[in-house]
Amino acid sequence: MPARFELHGFAYSGPTYKVALALSLMGEPFDYTHVNMMGGEHKQPPFIARQRYGQVPLLVDRNNGRQLCQSAAILEYLADMTGRFGGADLNERLQVREWLYWDFDRLSAPLYKARVVKAGFRQAPPEVVEDCVNAARNALGVLNDHLAGRAWLVGEGATIADIDIYGAVSCAGEAGIDMADYPQVDAWAKRVEVLPAFKARADLLPMKSQVAA
Ligand SMILES: N[C@@H](CCC(=O)N[C@@H](CS)C(=O)NCC(=O)O)C(=O)O
């Protein structure tokens, strides 16, 4: 039987990794479709017809034909569908959502921007990159303070807030940020990395399409 989920993404994409990691931790095998972003495939009408923003990731749920965009919204959907990592009750779910919104506002956006420039995918003046790195550093400071004395972002176990934010934090080195400056975040990241079925980005996102094992 084919896998329920079909993930379209790009090996270097942090947001694609967030979704792939959630699927792995939730025990959901998925077929992976490599989107040729270097060739502009994500801006072509066939892709935009399925992903209105012309971005990766795109997740297709073959059980109902849904085509889902925006990594944070996809993580919430997966938590709803699997009943896993969504938070223990309404209070936790609300806190989880808060962290998801905060992440793209304060951490992921500047971190990814600095990283794509440092990797040579895009160009930007050095002061713009520096602003992004500083913004990401501020966000990591907030995260570090929050994690002092707690194992997980919300409640007593890992949630999609941890999965989402780990997907950003795991790219910090590529943005030139040393995680030794954020010891609580570093310790928390190591906890995420020993969750059952955790996989690193390189082990989940190949440079070619692949059918679930
Ligand atoms: N907020 C979106 C961001 C997605 C995103 O920025 N994807 C990048 C690749 S990592 C992309 O498709 N960039 C091309 C573009 O924005 O035109 C999400 O979390 O899914």
PDBQT file of the ligand as one rigid body, heavy atoms in Angstrom, charges set to zero:
ROOT
HETATM    1  N1  LIG A 301       6.614  29.993   6.182  1.00  0.00    +0.000 N 
HETATM    2  C1  LIG A 301       6.906  28.991   5.182  1.00  0.00    +0.000 C 
HETATM    3  C2  LIG A 301       8.271  29.280   4.603  1.00  0.00    +0.000 C 
HETATM    4  C3  LIG A 301       8.633  28.332   3.500  1.00  0.00    +0.000 C 
HETATM    5  C4  LIG A 301       9.899  28.767   2.795  1.00  0.00    +0.000 C 
HETATM    6  O1  LIG A 301      10.441  29.852   3.046  1.00  0.00    +0.000 OA
HETATM    7  N2  LIG A 301      10.379  27.925   1.903  1.00  0.00    +0.000 N 
HETATM    8  C5  LIG A 301      11.520  28.296   1.093  1.00  0.00    +0.000 C 
HETATM    9  C6  LIG A 301      12.499  27.152   0.998  1.00  0.00    +0.000 C 
HETATM   10  S1  LIG A 301      13.252  26.844   2.541  1.00  0.00    +0.000 SA
HETATM   11  C7  LIG A 301      11.033  28.622  -0.291  1.00  0.00    +0.000 C 
HETATM   12  O2  LIG A 301      10.213  27.912  -0.832  1.00  0.00    +0.000 OA
HETATM   13  N3  LIG A 301      11.559  29.705  -0.857  1.00  0.00    +0.000 N 
HETATM   14  C8  LIG A 301      11.199  30.158  -2.161  1.00  0.00    +0.000 C 
HETATM   15  C9  LIG A 301      10.360  31.391  -2.093  1.00  0.00    +0.000 C 
HETATM   16  O3  LIG A 301       9.970  31.818  -1.012  1.00  0.00    +0.000 OA
HETATM   17  O4  LIG A 301      10.089  31.924  -3.148  1.00  0.00    +0.000 OA
HETATM   18  C10 LIG A 301       6.855  27.592   5.811  1.00  0.00    +0.000 C 
HETATM   19  O5  LIG A 301       7.153  27.490   6.998  1.00  0.00    +0.000 OA
HETATM   20  O6  LIG A 301       6.492  26.614   5.137  1.00  0.00    +0.000 OA
ENDROOT
TORSDOF 0
